[in-house]
Amino acid sequence: MNCDRCGKPSVYHSTLIVNGVSQTTNLCRDCAIKEGVFNASPADIFDELFMPFADILPFEQVENIVCPVCKTSLREFKQTRKLGCPNCYEVFKDEISKIVKRIAPFTTHKQEPTKKVRTNKKVQSKQEKIEELRLKMADAVKEERYEDAAKLKKQIKALESENE
């Protein structure tokens, strides 16, 4: 149905019966607001209803922030926990930091760093390293790992060129 006043699709339908005669009214949202049938926003009703208790009840004023790039609102992010674009991380950084603090309340990383395993081998001379690489290269050739053998050969040549 369409609005009786402007012809837009109606959202408010009212039927008034007086002395057996029915009168139906159909109004769109804008016309219904103009007629005073309902307020411009449902939040106004809520505010008016609970305003006397505002000092007692722990209500949090939430402004509806909207990402300028993807138009994701703070309310939508709170409901879905999904961001619309990379810019949302900057726009909603306060809300995201609250969530992260609830999940991981610590401020520093608690895992111990991995310890390097030290071997008891002496520091090898360049000649010993070259011999070791040649043995590894020979094993790689026997096992038909030619790509590994080629890499080892390049390492050997690099060490030999340093000696010269």
MARKOL-422668 format. One record per residue: z, x, y of N, C-alpha, C, O in turn; residue number from 1. Coordinates in Angstrom, 3 decimals. Atoms other than C-alpha are relative to their C-alpha. Layout:
<nodes>
> Z_X_Y_Z_X_Y_Z_X_Y_Z_X_Y_NUM
...
</nodes>
This chain:
<nodes>
> 0.000_0.842_-1.184_0.000_0.000_0.000_0.000_0.878_1.235_0.397_2.043_1.201_1
> 0.070_-0.715_-1.268_-0.521_1.006_3.579_1.010_-0.569_0.986_1.504_-1.686_0.836_2
> -0.955_0.371_-1.041_1.734_0.882_6.624_-0.564_-1.180_0.809_-1.751_-1.213_1.134_3
> 0.416_1.163_-0.790_1.629_-2.424_8.540_-0.299_0.382_1.442_-1.053_-0.320_2.116_4
> 0.154_-0.384_-1.408_1.750_-0.559_11.880_-1.212_0.926_0.227_-2.016_0.697_1.131_5
> 1.030_-1.021_-0.290_-0.611_2.450_11.550_-1.038_0.175_-1.110_-2.066_0.811_-0.879_6
> 0.983_-0.071_1.071_-2.400_2.164_8.196_0.147_1.192_-0.935_-0.618_1.314_-1.892_7
> -0.252_-1.132_0.903_-1.029_5.376_6.613_0.635_-0.524_-1.287_1.103_-1.662_-1.321_8
> -0.673_0.433_1.235_0.302_5.228_3.035_1.481_-0.280_0.270_2.165_0.505_0.927_9
> -1.377_0.404_-0.285_3.632_3.431_3.080_0.976_0.598_-1.014_0.650_0.807_-2.183_10
> -1.067_-0.525_0.854_6.892_4.822_1.713_1.228_-0.914_0.031_2.151_-0.750_-0.767_11
> -1.117_0.937_-0.142_9.241_2.014_2.804_-0.530_-1.423_-0.160_-1.459_-1.839_0.532_12
> 0.422_1.380_0.266_8.892_-1.511_1.463_1.243_-0.883_0.100_2.273_-0.600_-0.512_13
> -1.136_0.899_-0.191_11.157_-4.358_2.529_-0.485_-1.443_-0.115_-1.525_-1.809_0.431_14
> 0.307_1.423_0.102_11.131_-8.027_1.600_1.213_-0.774_0.487_2.305_-0.628_-0.062_15
> -1.075_0.795_-0.586_13.235_-10.421_3.703_-0.301_-1.472_-0.285_-1.378_-1.964_0.053_16
> 0.184_1.417_0.324_13.692_-14.005_2.480_0.980_-0.807_0.848_2.195_-0.654_0.724_17
> -0.813_0.852_-0.866_14.935_-16.535_5.068_-0.464_-1.440_-0.206_-1.630_-1.761_0.024_18
> 0.289_1.403_0.250_15.110_-20.251_4.173_-1.207_-0.180_-0.916_-2.030_-1.068_-0.693_19
> 1.053_0.113_0.984_12.742_-19.702_1.240_-1.317_0.622_0.421_-2.275_0.614_-0.352_20
> 1.230_-0.634_-0.475_10.128_-17.909_3.335_0.195_1.514_-0.090_1.143_2.057_0.477_21
> -0.124_-1.445_0.158_9.541_-14.268_2.366_-0.907_0.723_0.989_-2.041_0.318_1.243_22
> 0.769_-0.827_-0.919_8.404_-11.642_4.816_0.081_1.432_-0.507_1.173_1.993_-0.596_23
> 0.059_-1.361_0.549_7.271_-8.241_3.421_-0.440_0.961_1.099_-1.367_0.685_1.861_24
> 0.335_-1.036_-0.978_7.189_-5.107_5.558_-0.257_1.303_-0.742_0.537_1.709_-1.590_25
> 0.339_-1.306_0.570_5.488_-1.849_4.565_-0.144_0.986_1.153_-0.894_0.741_2.098_26
> 0.036_-0.985_-1.072_6.034_1.244_6.708_-0.201_1.407_-0.570_0.287_1.733_-1.652_27
> 0.107_-1.409_0.374_4.990_4.888_6.526_1.278_0.704_0.475_2.123_0.087_1.124_28
> -1.224_-0.749_-0.346_7.626_7.596_7.032_0.208_0.051_1.510_1.316_-0.185_1.993_29
> -0.115_-0.123_-1.457_6.895_8.074_10.740_0.397_-1.324_0.645_1.277_-1.365_1.505_30
> -0.321_1.312_-0.576_6.971_4.376_11.549_1.396_-0.457_-0.393_2.078_-1.113_0.395_31
> -1.344_0.368_0.444_10.142_3.890_9.504_1.056_0.730_0.832_2.103_0.163_1.147_32
> -0.928_-0.748_-0.850_11.849_6.627_11.541_0.027_-0.612_1.395_1.097_-0.757_1.984_33
> 0.068_0.633_-1.324_10.623_5.016_14.803_0.752_-1.318_0.027_1.403_-1.645_1.020_34
> -0.678_1.290_0.087_11.967_1.652_13.658_1.505_0.163_-0.249_2.260_-0.802_-0.133_35
> -1.421_-0.238_0.247_15.325_3.259_12.824_0.427_-0.400_-1.398_1.619_-0.569_-1.656_36
> -0.320_0.387_1.374_15.109_2.315_9.138_0.745_1.116_-0.703_1.725_0.852_-1.399_37
> -0.748_-1.141_0.515_16.159_5.824_8.083_-0.171_1.191_0.927_-1.108_1.255_1.723_38
> -0.029_-1.165_-0.884_16.951_9.129_9.773_-1.161_0.936_-0.274_-1.837_0.831_-1.297_39
> 1.095_-0.953_0.123_14.478_11.931_10.303_0.182_0.924_-1.189_-0.792_1.284_-1.850_40
> -0.227_-0.883_1.143_16.135_14.128_7.690_1.245_-0.442_-0.753_2.232_-0.841_-0.134_41
> -1.159_0.388_0.800_18.508_13.362_4.815_1.225_0.853_0.303_2.349_0.392_0.104_42
> -1.138_-0.868_-0.303_20.688_16.308_5.896_0.840_-0.602_1.116_2.053_-0.396_1.147_43
> -0.752_0.620_-1.085_21.654_14.332_9.031_1.024_-0.994_-0.533_2.146_-1.049_-0.032_44
> -0.918_0.964_0.610_23.232_11.603_6.896_1.188_0.736_-0.607_2.340_0.345_-0.418_45
> -1.050_-0.798_0.638_25.176_14.199_4.926_0.941_0.585_1.046_2.161_0.546_0.884_46
> -0.821_-0.599_-1.053_26.367_15.923_8.096_0.896_-1.034_0.658_2.076_-0.780_0.898_47
> -0.789_1.049_-0.642_27.488_12.671_9.687_1.115_-0.494_-0.922_2.212_-0.802_-0.457_48
> -0.975_0.504_0.957_29.305_11.598_6.526_1.189_0.945_-0.157_2.332_0.496_-0.238_49
> -1.062_-0.964_0.265_31.290_14.811_6.062_0.492_0.743_1.239_1.324_1.641_1.112_50
> -0.409_-0.691_-1.212_31.704_15.900_9.708_1.515_-0.058_0.236_2.083_0.946_0.666_51
> -1.459_0.017_-0.208_35.357_14.701_9.892_0.754_0.993_-0.898_1.867_1.402_-0.569_52
> -0.669_-0.904_0.932_36.178_16.982_6.937_-0.480_1.446_0.132_-0.134_2.286_-0.698_53
> 0.629_-1.312_-0.127_34.284_20.036_8.217_1.013_1.139_0.057_0.755_2.229_-0.454_54
> -1.010_-1.059_-0.105_37.476_21.979_9.009_0.733_0.228_-1.309_1.251_1.319_-1.548_55
> -0.768_-0.084_1.242_39.027_21.277_5.611_-0.859_0.494_-1.163_-0.433_1.366_-1.921_56
> 0.850_-0.316_1.143_36.106_21.533_3.160_-0.729_1.326_0.203_-1.156_1.642_1.314_57
> 0.636_-1.321_-0.127_34.600_24.953_2.414_-1.522_-0.069_-0.072_-2.127_0.536_-0.957_58
> 1.454_0.070_0.002_30.997_24.082_3.264_-0.564_1.238_0.651_0.010_1.779_1.596_59
> 0.662_-1.195_-0.507_28.660_26.949_3.917_-1.263_-0.441_0.723_-2.119_-1.108_0.141_60
> 1.210_0.329_-0.732_26.074_26.551_6.638_-1.127_0.884_-0.521_-1.040_2.109_-0.435_61
> 1.122_-0.754_0.544_22.787_27.595_5.045_-1.223_-0.321_0.838_-1.690_-1.459_0.879_62
> 1.232_0.223_-0.730_19.827_28.067_7.273_-1.156_0.218_-0.966_-1.109_1.094_-1.830_63
> 1.120_-0.093_0.928_16.532_27.580_5.540_-1.003_1.021_0.518_-1.897_0.689_1.296_64
> 0.890_-1.087_-0.392_14.795_30.939_6.009_-1.271_-0.113_-0.834_-1.215_-0.426_-2.023_65
> 1.287_0.101_0.687_11.096_30.980_5.114_-0.745_1.318_0.164_-0.804_1.880_1.258_66
> 0.813_-1.225_-0.041_8.973_34.008_4.222_-1.271_-0.303_0.787_-1.968_-1.266_0.465_67
> 1.194_0.283_-0.789_6.184_34.219_6.825_-1.315_0.243_-0.742_-2.359_-0.272_-0.340_68
> 1.230_-0.324_0.723_3.685_35.565_4.283_-0.349_-1.079_-1.025_-1.448_-1.633_-1.001_69
> 0.312_0.928_1.104_3.970_33.261_1.247_0.640_-1.372_0.159_0.417_-2.262_-0.663_70
> -0.649_1.283_-0.319_6.052_30.431_2.775_1.054_-0.414_-1.028_1.376_-1.599_-1.121_71
> -1.092_0.309_0.917_8.747_30.654_0.053_1.268_-0.145_0.822_1.573_0.717_1.646_72
> -1.220_0.231_-0.773_11.980_29.196_1.434_1.208_0.562_-0.742_1.165_0.799_-1.949_73
> -1.237_-0.491_0.593_15.512_30.456_0.858_0.526_-1.010_-1.014_1.029_-0.630_-2.071_74
> -0.460_1.055_0.914_16.383_27.120_-0.751_-0.786_0.059_-1.320_-0.208_-0.075_-2.399_75
> 0.848_-0.100_1.195_13.426_27.481_-3.170_0.373_1.236_-0.823_0.429_1.176_-2.051_76
> -0.401_-1.223_0.699_14.454_31.065_-4.005_1.327_-0.196_-0.723_1.489_0.266_-1.852_77
> -1.305_0.232_0.637_18.037_29.958_-4.726_-0.130_-0.881_-1.239_0.605_-0.703_-2.210_78
> 0.169_0.893_1.144_16.806_27.238_-7.076_-0.722_0.681_-1.149_-0.314_0.543_-2.302_79
> 0.837_-0.566_1.055_14.182_29.216_-8.986_0.318_1.454_-0.321_-0.015_1.944_-1.400_80
> -0.273_-1.443_0.128_15.430_32.812_-8.481_-1.292_0.796_-0.150_-1.318_1.846_-0.792_81
> 1.294_-0.675_0.040_11.776_33.768_-8.070_-0.503_0.194_1.420_-0.421_-0.709_2.252_82
> 0.555_-0.307_-1.307_10.198_35.460_-5.077_-1.510_-0.204_-0.016_-2.153_-0.074_-1.057_83
> 1.423_0.290_-0.062_6.713_34.648_-3.881_-0.881_1.205_0.244_-2.031_1.234_-0.194_84
> 0.818_-1.158_-0.329_5.553_38.027_-2.599_0.913_1.198_0.273_2.129_1.024_0.360_85
> -0.832_-1.178_-0.281_6.752_41.604_-1.908_0.760_-0.104_1.330_1.832_0.484_1.468_86
> -0.675_0.159_-1.292_7.654_40.612_1.678_1.308_-0.778_-0.135_2.209_-0.618_0.688_87
> -1.211_0.792_0.226_10.285_38.201_0.287_1.225_0.897_-0.216_2.345_0.507_0.117_88
> -1.126_-0.907_0.221_12.427_41.203_-0.706_0.664_0.362_1.328_1.885_0.503_1.395_89
> -0.551_-0.330_-1.315_12.849_42.044_2.977_0.609_-1.235_0.653_1.686_-1.159_1.245_90
> -0.462_1.228_-0.637_13.237_38.448_4.162_1.319_-0.479_-0.610_2.215_-0.905_0.119_91
> -1.181_0.504_0.685_15.865_37.531_1.539_0.934_1.112_-0.463_1.664_0.933_-1.438_92
> -0.766_-1.157_0.474_17.557_40.960_1.293_1.498_-0.282_-0.078_2.172_0.245_-0.964_93
> -1.437_0.301_0.049_21.028_39.557_2.072_0.345_-0.793_-1.259_1.327_-0.495_-1.938_94
> -0.240_0.823_1.200_20.811_36.943_-0.691_-0.189_0.827_-1.269_0.587_0.699_-2.216_95
> 0.260_-0.840_1.171_19.338_39.456_-3.153_1.149_0.972_-0.213_1.558_1.205_-1.351_96
> -1.108_-0.953_0.156_22.127_41.958_-2.433_1.254_-0.699_-0.528_2.015_-0.099_-1.287_97
> -1.138_0.749_0.548_24.746_39.253_-3.121_-0.154_-0.183_-1.512_0.813_-0.039_-2.259_98
> 0.256_0.198_1.427_23.126_38.557_-6.502_0.194_1.306_-0.750_0.807_1.322_-1.817_99
> -0.134_-1.303_0.660_22.940_42.256_-7.369_1.469_0.411_-0.088_1.898_0.960_-1.103_100
> -1.429_-0.358_0.014_26.606_42.765_-6.422_0.768_-0.809_-1.046_1.724_-0.310_-1.641_101
> -0.654_0.788_1.051_27.611_39.922_-8.743_-0.337_0.541_-1.380_0.519_0.578_-2.263_102
> 0.436_-0.506_1.300_25.594_41.388_-11.610_0.554_1.392_-0.251_1.062_1.679_-1.336_103
> -0.442_-1.392_0.139_26.491_45.041_-10.993_0.899_0.346_1.189_0.416_0.883_2.186_104
> -0.885_-0.172_-1.149_29.567_45.261_-8.744_0.300_1.452_0.374_0.795_1.708_1.471_105
> -0.285_-1.395_-0.306_29.865_49.054_-8.942_-1.013_0.538_0.996_-2.137_0.044_1.082_106
> 0.871_-0.541_-1.042_28.390_51.154_-6.148_-0.660_1.309_-0.396_-1.606_1.747_0.258_107
> 0.610_-1.246_0.450_27.608_54.336_-8.054_-0.416_-0.133_-1.452_0.097_-0.978_-2.184_108
> 0.488_0.012_1.371_25.784_55.020_-11.278_1.043_0.638_-0.903_1.494_1.750_-0.628_109
> -1.106_-0.469_0.827_28.324_55.455_-14.071_-0.414_0.809_-1.214_0.433_1.450_-1.835_110
> 0.435_-0.728_1.190_26.208_56.982_-16.828_0.024_1.495_0.267_-0.419_1.953_1.320_111
> -0.037_-1.445_-0.157_26.785_60.677_-17.356_-1.411_0.556_-0.130_-2.209_0.065_-0.928_112
> 1.340_-0.584_0.122_23.736_62.828_-16.828_-0.175_0.651_-1.360_0.774_1.163_-1.953_113
> 0.258_-0.609_1.301_22.081_64.057_-19.961_0.193_1.504_0.114_-0.215_2.126_1.095_114
> -0.285_-1.430_-0.010_23.173_67.549_-20.833_-1.142_0.751_-0.657_-1.658_0.348_-1.699_115
> 1.064_-0.821_0.573_20.591_70.205_-21.441_0.575_0.779_-1.168_1.672_1.332_-1.091_116
> -0.430_-0.737_1.184_20.850_71.753_-24.849_-0.362_1.466_0.215_-1.525_1.819_0.412_117
> 0.242_-1.431_-0.185_21.246_75.465_-24.491_-0.083_0.670_-1.359_0.699_0.394_-2.268_118
> 0.152_-0.739_1.254_20.067_77.734_-27.203_0.625_1.379_0.170_0.786_1.872_1.286_119
> -0.621_-1.317_-0.036_21.649_81.020_-28.090_-1.020_1.119_-0.058_-0.671_2.281_-0.267_120
> 1.040_-1.020_0.053_18.329_82.805_-28.015_0.075_0.856_1.253_0.443_0.387_2.330_121
> 0.085_-0.894_-1.145_17.968_85.796_-25.781_-1.214_-0.378_0.827_-2.134_-1.043_0.351_122
> 1.158_0.212_-0.855_15.615_85.636_-22.876_-1.153_0.805_-0.580_-1.040_2.011_-0.799_123
> 1.138_-0.654_0.637_12.210_86.406_-24.339_-0.827_0.757_1.026_-0.967_0.338_2.175_124
> 0.927_-0.736_-0.859_9.926_88.995_-22.889_-1.353_-0.707_-0.082_-1.571_-1.552_-0.950_125
> 1.313_0.626_-0.011_6.369_88.013_-22.060_-0.753_0.285_-1.288_-1.457_-0.583_-1.805_126
> 0.706_-0.365_1.228_5.054_89.864_-25.090_0.484_-0.844_-1.181_-0.315_-1.256_-2.021_127
> -0.540_0.832_1.088_7.386_87.934_-27.418_-0.495_-1.439_0.134_-0.796_-2.088_-0.867_128
> 0.507_1.357_-0.221_6.299_84.639_-25.829_-1.459_-0.104_-0.448_-1.864_-1.090_-1.065_129
> 1.417_-0.002_0.400_2.650_85.565_-26.359_-0.115_-0.013_-1.516_-0.935_-0.751_-2.062_130
> 0.032_-0.033_1.468_3.319_86.399_-30.045_0.385_-1.355_-0.586_-0.224_-1.824_-1.548_131
> -0.453_1.310_0.489_5.165_83.118_-30.534_-1.101_-1.047_0.198_-1.346_-1.867_-0.687_132
> 1.085_0.941_-0.269_2.321_81.160_-28.913_-1.183_0.220_-0.937_-1.834_-0.739_-1.350_133
> 1.095_-0.294_0.941_-0.241_82.945_-31.131_0.300_-0.562_-1.384_-0.594_-1.074_-2.058_134
> -0.383_0.566_1.301_1.709_81.914_-34.243_-0.158_-1.524_0.009_-0.651_-2.116_-0.951_135
> 0.137_1.456_-0.113_1.842_78.317_-33.022_-1.482_-0.400_0.019_-1.864_-1.414_-0.565_136
> 1.423_0.294_-0.067_-1.892_78.429_-32.259_-0.627_0.099_-1.390_-1.458_-0.732_-1.757_137
> 0.528_-0.154_1.358_-2.646_79.708_-35.791_0.396_-1.189_-0.868_-0.411_-1.679_-1.658_138
> -0.444_1.180_0.757_-0.542_76.865_-37.270_-0.802_-1.234_0.398_-1.174_-2.037_-0.457_139
> 0.753_1.154_-0.482_-2.366_74.322_-35.080_-1.416_0.013_-0.568_-1.957_-1.041_-0.903_140
> 1.355_-0.101_0.548_-5.742_75.618_-36.309_0.016_-0.354_-1.480_-0.874_-1.056_-1.958_141
> -0.106_0.316_1.428_-4.598_75.437_-39.959_0.137_-1.505_-0.222_-0.411_-2.059_-1.175_142
> -0.229_1.450_0.138_-3.490_71.832_-39.420_-1.099_-0.820_0.685_-1.008_-2.045_0.773_143
> 1.151_0.627_-0.640_-6.765_71.067_-37.618_0.377_-0.791_1.262_-0.200_-1.840_1.550_144
> -0.381_0.566_-1.301_-5.040_70.230_-34.325_-0.638_0.885_1.070_0.029_1.699_1.707_145
> 0.764_-0.901_-0.842_-7.728_71.837_-32.238_0.327_-0.155_1.479_0.277_0.821_2.227_146
> -0.357_0.201_-1.413_-6.713_70.283_-28.919_1.281_0.750_0.344_1.386_1.368_1.403_147
> -1.247_-0.738_-0.211_-3.202_71.709_-29.281_-0.267_1.501_0.009_0.305_2.236_0.813_148
> 0.338_-1.423_0.075_-4.672_75.079_-30.238_-0.659_0.469_1.291_-0.395_1.577_1.757_149
> 0.667_-0.367_-1.248_-6.854_75.078_-27.122_1.003_0.117_1.146_0.891_1.014_1.983_150
> -1.040_-0.055_-1.037_-3.844_74.355_-24.902_0.832_1.277_-0.145_1.147_1.947_0.839_151
> -0.780_-1.208_0.249_-1.884_77.159_-26.546_-0.795_1.248_0.396_-0.233_2.212_0.917_152
> 0.844_-1.144_-0.361_-4.813_79.524_-26.038_-0.017_0.201_1.513_0.021_1.334_1.993_153
> -0.029_-0.093_-1.466_-4.858_78.710_-22.307_1.325_0.591_0.471_1.355_1.393_1.404_154
> -1.316_-0.542_-0.370_-1.112_79.441_-22.121_0.058_1.501_-0.274_0.606_2.266_0.519_155
> 0.012_-1.434_0.353_-1.632_82.783_-23.869_-0.789_0.785_1.048_-0.345_1.835_1.514_156
> 0.838_-0.696_-0.995_-4.432_83.745_-21.461_0.716_0.091_1.345_0.615_1.104_2.037_157
> -0.732_-0.005_-1.281_-2.263_82.790_-18.469_1.086_1.081_-0.018_1.257_1.815_0.956_158
> -1.049_-1.032_0.112_0.612_84.994_-19.726_-0.604_1.392_-0.011_-0.050_2.305_0.602_159
> 0.644_-1.308_0.068_-1.756_87.881_-20.484_-0.524_0.427_1.372_-0.484_1.608_1.719_160
> 0.525_-0.334_-1.325_-3.294_87.675_-17.014_1.132_0.399_0.956_0.906_1.173_1.886_161
> -1.166_-0.409_-0.806_0.209_87.966_-15.471_0.376_1.462_-0.271_0.841_2.154_0.635_162
> -0.344_-1.379_0.352_0.735_91.280_-17.324_-0.915_0.995_0.687_-0.504_2.116_0.986_163
> 0.974_-0.956_-0.511_-2.394_92.829_-15.874_0.151_0.255_1.471_-0.604_1.042_2.042_164
</nodes>
